Amino acid sequence: MSKEVVDHDDVNTPVERLDIKDSVQRRLFMLSGNECAWPECDQVLVPKEGGWFGQIAHIRAAEMGGQRFDATMTNNQRRNFDNLLLLCAKHHRLIDDNETAYRYPREALEEIKQGHESRFERALDELGRAEEQYVDRTAAVTAVPCSTLDAVYSGSFLDAENVQTEVVRFNRIANYLAKVTPPARQLLCLVIENESRIGLAEAARRDRFGSEQKVIDLVAELHRLDLARFDPTPSDELDYGQVAGRIESMDTFFSNPVFEGLPFWEDLRRLGPGIFKKLIVDLDFSVLDGPPAADEEDR
């Protein structure tokens, strides 16, 4: 026998308290600023020491008999974002307790919600605009192509036609790296300079990266483009002294066709360590057409 489908968007459907959707909970927390919405309350919702002190309160009650219940609402409307307020336990109890709830009508709570969330909504809008501008600038970055690869293949057995084939391949890789944000390229350069693997803790100690979480976020960006990955192997299984896993290059992995399964970075090591900053961070592949800049840096 099939289960009856209940229309929770119908005001005539019997009142039922529904679970709050995950997407709504995420939005509530995102616009909370990690603070109780009550004016001048300094209770953080997720302190750095751990724990969770936030409670989701209904402005108009989810069930009959609750504070500020509105019979004209549907079950779905009662669990919608606009009817919910993220508070600490103290203020949640204050607005729902029979002895104090009369002080806080629906209009007052909606004003509290709007006043608190609007501050963080504006901040997120500004952050979003700044991110869009940053992405636009990143998208505008173009790599400087190579043309002869004399620094790589001068005196080799390759004929002119094969060298040009390699030029096309190298420039394809250059354009691929241009898709990566500058901080992620800096991390990739660090990994490559450390023979294609480095401990997470060691990478985080570098001034330009800061925390391990920041490094992990950058690795996630590189992983989406199959350029690097995080290996959480415990330190006792490694020989490099990593505390919390390692980051390693993926240029030899077949998951990234741009490298064609070849050890691209390893093939360039003979040109000197300084070459990698020019290629990965500066996106200047023209250095491969002559004596690499690394030679000048090492002198």
Secondary structure as GFF3:
##gff-version 3
##sequence-region A 1 299
A	DSSP	alpha_helix	22	30	.	.	.	ID=ss1
A	DSSP	beta_strand	54	58	.	.	.	ID=ss2
A	DSSP	alpha_helix	75	78	.	.	.	ID=ss3
A	DSSP	three_ten_helix	81	83	.	.	.	ID=ss4
A	DSSP	beta_strand	84	88	.	.	.	ID=ss5
A	DSSP	alpha_helix	89	96	.	.	.	ID=ss6
A	DSSP	three_ten_helix	101	103	.	.	.	ID=ss7
A	DSSP	alpha_helix	106	139	.	.	.	ID=ss8
A	DSSP	alpha_helix	150	153	.	.	.	ID=ss9
A	DSSP	alpha_helix	160	177	.	.	.	ID=ss10
A	DSSP	alpha_helix	182	193	.	.	.	ID=ss11
A	DSSP	beta_strand	197	199	.	.	.	ID=ss12
A	DSSP	alpha_helix	200	205	.	.	.	ID=ss13
A	DSSP	alpha_helix	212	224	.	.	.	ID=ss14
A	DSSP	beta_strand	228	231	.	.	.	ID=ss15
A	DSSP	three_ten_helix	235	237	.	.	.	ID=ss16
A	DSSP	beta_strand	246	249	.	.	.	ID=ss17
A	DSSP	three_ten_helix	257	259	.	.	.	ID=ss18
A	DSSP	alpha_helix	264	268	.	.	.	ID=ss19
A	DSSP	three_ten_helix	269	271	.	.	.	ID=ss20
A	DSSP	alpha_helix	275	276	.	.	.	ID=ss21
A	DSSP	pi_helix	277	281	.	.	.	ID=ss22
A	DSSP	three_ten_helix	285	289	.	.	.	ID=ss23
A	DSSP	alpha_helix	293	298	.	.	.	ID=ss24
###
